Amino acid sequence: MDTSHQSATKASIAPFAVTILGTALFLAMAGCAPQQKAVTTALSSPMSLEKALVEPAQVEEAIGLEKQLNSRTDEAIPSGENWFKVLPGTIPVIITAPHATRPWREGKRRFSDGGGTASLAVLLHELTGATVIYTTYEGPSDPNYYDDNAFKEQLAQLIALNKPRMVLDIHGSHAYRSYDVDVGTMNGESLQGEDKLLSDLVQRLHQDGIFSLSGNRFPAAKNATITRFSHQHGVPAIQLEINSTYVMPSSGNLEAQRFSRLAQALARYIQDISH
């Protein structure tokens, strides 16, 4: 150890410590002791924390569904099965994942957003009781680009039946995007004047450490998006373009933990707005 450096460090710290002590004494003598006591009490009292919602086993199940859906590239829809699935809920919120498998758009297969988008939707169903509709096979249409398909017909029925508080449409975004989540609201129009739906969402994301947010990079204002469709049916809607590093839990521990945090943030948000 460099003792000369250690002595110099001690010498430089000493005046600083004396200054801090002197300042504290001065504030106390000036009548600031009550404030100091309040700060001390706040630091020593237990913090009010919410208990974590997501269990490792739930993430493992999500990974299983992600892998299953991702493996269905070019796989035919089995006889008697549909190309999407509905999980009926118990609260007035609908969650959609229309690109969990590759959609058919403009005469060809478009890339999918990954099975992890459906995994997220399904986990949110388990955590909150929200109604969920997601693609399970490569279908004959694109539910986020066209209205004349069975997925949209089913969504219209769910809206009429559940009279939801809102529709939350989940998508995956390129890993190179500079945001964690881009929030699409048709530039505010799809909120239908309920701006608190957006501010509450931002607050919940921040509370779970998801800070890099974007607004309307993908506003869902063009084509026959689910957000536009829901808005036209009188229901507030938000499109979430989520960086793929948050919806690929099978990729590794970091991605799985990001998936878990995002699911927790969205679950708490959904619980908040459904009451």
ZIDA-V114214 format. One line per field, one symbol per residue. ss: DSSP state (H for helix, E for strand, - for the rest). psi: psi as a letter, one per 30 degrees, with the letter a starting at -180 (. if undefined). A space follows every 50 residues. Layout:
ss = ???
psi = ???
This chain:
ss = --HHHHHHHHHHHHHHHHHHHHHHHHHHHHHHHHHHHHHHHHHH------ -----HHHHHHHHHHHHHHH-------------EEEE-----EEEEE--- ---EE--EE-----HHHHHHHHHHHHHH--EEEEE--------------H HHHHHHHHHHHH---EEEEEEEE-------EEEE----HHH----HHHHH HHHHHHH-----EEE----------HHHHHHH----EEEEEEEHHH--HH H-HHHHHHHHHHHHHHHHHHHHHH-
psi = kjeeeeeeeeefeeeeeeeeeeeeeeeefgggeeeeeeeeeeeflkkjkk kkekkeeeeeeeeeeeeeeffgkgkkkkkfllglkkjkaflhkkkkifgf lkljkhglklllfkffeeeeeeeeeeffgkkkklkfljagajfgflfile eeeeeeeeeeefilelkjkklklkffkflekkjkghhfeffhfiffeeee eeeeeefggjfjkljhejfgflaileeeeeefggkkkkkjjkkfffhiff fleeeeeeeeeeeeeeeeeeeeff.
